[in-house]
Amino acid sequence: MCGIAGVVLTTGQVGPVLYDSLKRLEYRGYDSVGEATIIDGRILVKKDKGKIDEVERELRISGLDGVVGIGHTRWATHGAPSQENAHPHIDCKGTVAVVHNGIIENFMQLKQDLEAAGHTFKSRTDTEVAAHLVEENLKQGIGLVEAVRLAAKKLTGAYALAFISTVEPDKLVCVRKESPLVIGAGTDANYLASDIPAFLPRTKEAILLDDDEMAVLTASSIRLIKVETGEEERRKSFTVEWSVETATKGGFPHFMLKEIHEQPRSVRDALRTHPIYLDLMASTLDRAKRIFLLACGTSYHACLAATYAFANLAKVEVTPVVASEFIDGYGALVDQDTVVLTVSQSGETADTLTAVRGAKDRGATILAVTNVMGSTLTRVSDVYVGQNSGPEMGVAATKTFTAQVSVLIKIAVALAQRRKTISEKELQVLENGFDRLPEWVSMTVSNQGERVRRIVERYSDSLSFCFLGRGISVATALEGRLKLLELSYLPAIAYPAGESKHGFISVVEEGYPVIFVAPDDEVYSRIVGNVMEMKARHAQVISLVGEEDGEVARLSDETITIPTGIPSSLTPIVYILPLQLFAYYLAVRKGYDPDFPRNLAKSVTVH
Ligand code: F6R
């Protein structure tokens, strides 16, 4: 997730306007920043890595002259944060500048083709291909708008792209597919941005671009065009009623709720991890004699879920370990035949980094999944992949958990393919599952939110909760418990459901709320007995079940339903959603701030 902005003015200076817009988009990314404008027929770019204010101090981006300009605040996906990789990017001759939010999936192929045609690339980003594609089209003598339209037709993936060009210096041209893009209609200026807050202090009139649409902005006109046909479209602007603060949270009262609702997109972005990286990870894992999965907190729960997938799909034994226990518990087993797959949203967790360094000292190969390119973890690992979640503002991890599980399951599938441990049919089911995941996530978040809120109302006086699951759903239960603990400050228990009779069951008395995670998977029939055990002790059973569920639903006091047909390995990505909502609504109900739970930090950099 990055933030893009653009402005075209009648008179004045774009620098202060863009700087202000980028500050308002900083929540979308903050590892690098840059702006481009056109002065005396030439493109001028100012950009560097660092937060907006750091780059401002160094380059004074707010002082940029010119009446047309684009800006970008970055959250790295392709290429680490650096001056070269910061946006805007320009073509070979400096006639086109572009900023981008999204992931261009076919950039490697396009880059090869463009290099073969003589283009020289300066960055390692996927974005730069867009500038060279437009340059290539302009060479054919067509106008800027058509050059952008034809370039967009060659791109696959997700993108919101904005261009300026010396060829038509009075225009901003932008195009969108899957990544957000909004136009702001001013009186003597027009704007574009990834999100409304960017221009809200200047205009409240907005037009949302649809997928596969482009817009051409001058200071006095806005044209919308269909990418496929080049036909013009008409759409009226609407008036934004939100305050800047509400708009920054996408209209939600808290970042956490916004981030829960962002998951259809963040899961889709996580699944876009390039097969080359997945194969690299899989081939390293395939050579290992011992594999550890290493992480803390929510990231550890993602590892736990992945452990089931590595065993069942790739038939590989992996040991998930809480990072703070790794060296004491397993250090003696680590050698050059060991691979440690580390998962850390921030890439800066002290316990994780210490364990990784300890493993590295003993000769292990380090693989990493992280949300922060350029973090310490990316520097100490041998191979890393990004989870592409964009910044997470809520302290409690939500969208980063579902992204981590998505990436880890993809790695497990890549390993299974390499080891030939899954059949074509199983693979087909999983591929189909990956395709449908964003839709299942979307349906669950939109359809179950109100139901979860009402259940929370009924149980808001409970002093403790228990979460039970079997198989891969143990990970979901543990993560549901963690969300509840950290946000509502209540003691809560999570167990493998089969283990609950070996101790926990003595806690259960009339009215005790027990939440069952019970997807319609291969362990379903065994969880029915566990539900009966709890009902026999008069527990209040709240169950998360598939839409067509019969038995568990019948035994339960409350049910939350999830779409059916989700492959078992992917269930944590969908079944965790009502539990995130549960923790959120309980915290709000208790008057706590879900975005900033007490005693917790987003990145734990102490031991
Ligand atoms: C829970 C949470 C923490 C983190 C843990 C690891 O909501 O956010 O438990 O998951 O501190 O953080 P990362 O993934 O940054 O290493």
Boltz pocket constraint, residues with backbone or C-beta under 6 A from the ligand:
constraints:
  - pocket:
      binder: B
      contacts: [[A, 296], [A, 297], [A, 298], [A, 299], [A, 300], [A, 343], [A, 344], [A, 345], [A, 346], [A, 347], [A, 348], [A, 349], [A, 352], [A, 395], [A, 396], [A, 397], [A, 398], [A, 482], [A, 486], [A, 601], [A, 602], [A, 603], [A, 604]]
      max_distance: 6.0
